[in-house]
């Protein structure tokens, strides 16, 4: 019976550790870049929705103003 998990010992040269770390860092960097691209796309969609809302409100206000002017003039 052992107290903890069994780990297989292996020899690892410092160059191999550095190469493994560089691969992990590259994977993390790629993932971060993909996530930032996704966030940028989401922000662009949100901006389009915001402008659509602003234009909709402006159109409603102008429509009411035009309707008010039509009822005032004979």
N, C-alpha and C positions, 0 to 999 in steps of 0.2 A: 504494500500500500504506500503510495507516495503522497506528499503533502500538497503538491501543486501540479500544474500541467507539465508534461514532458516536452522539453524543447530539444531539438536536434542541434547540436553544436556544429558550427561550420566556420571555416577560415574565410575571412573576407579581407582582401587587401584594401588599403585606403582609397585607391583609385576606383575600385568597384563600388565602395560606399558613395563616393562622389558621383559616379555615373548614375547610380540608383537615385540619389537625391536630385540630380539634374532632371531625370525622367519624371519623377514625382512633381517637381516644381513646374515642368513644362505642361504636364497634365492639368495641374491646378491653374496655371495661367490660361490655358485654352478654355477651361471651364468658366473661369472668371470673365474672359472676353465674350464667350457665348451668352453668359448671364447679363452682362452689360448691354449687349446688342438687343436682347429680349426686353430689358428695361427701357431702352431707348425707343423701341417700337411701341411699347405700351404707352410711353409718354406722348409720342406723336399721335396715337389714336385718341388719347385723352384730350390733347390740344384741339384736334379736329372736332371732337364732341363739344368742347367748350365754345369754340367759335360758332358751331351750328346753333347752340343754345343762344348765344349773344345775337346772332342774326335773326333767329326766330322771335326773340323778345322785341328787337328793333322793328321787325316787320309787323308784329302785333300792335305796337305803339303807333306806328305810321298808319296802319289800317284804321285804328280807332280815330286818329286825328283826321284822316281823310273822310271817314264816315261822319264825323262831327262837322266838318266843313260842308259836306253835301247836304246836311239837314239845315244848316244856317242859310245857305244861299237859295234863292227862290227858283 
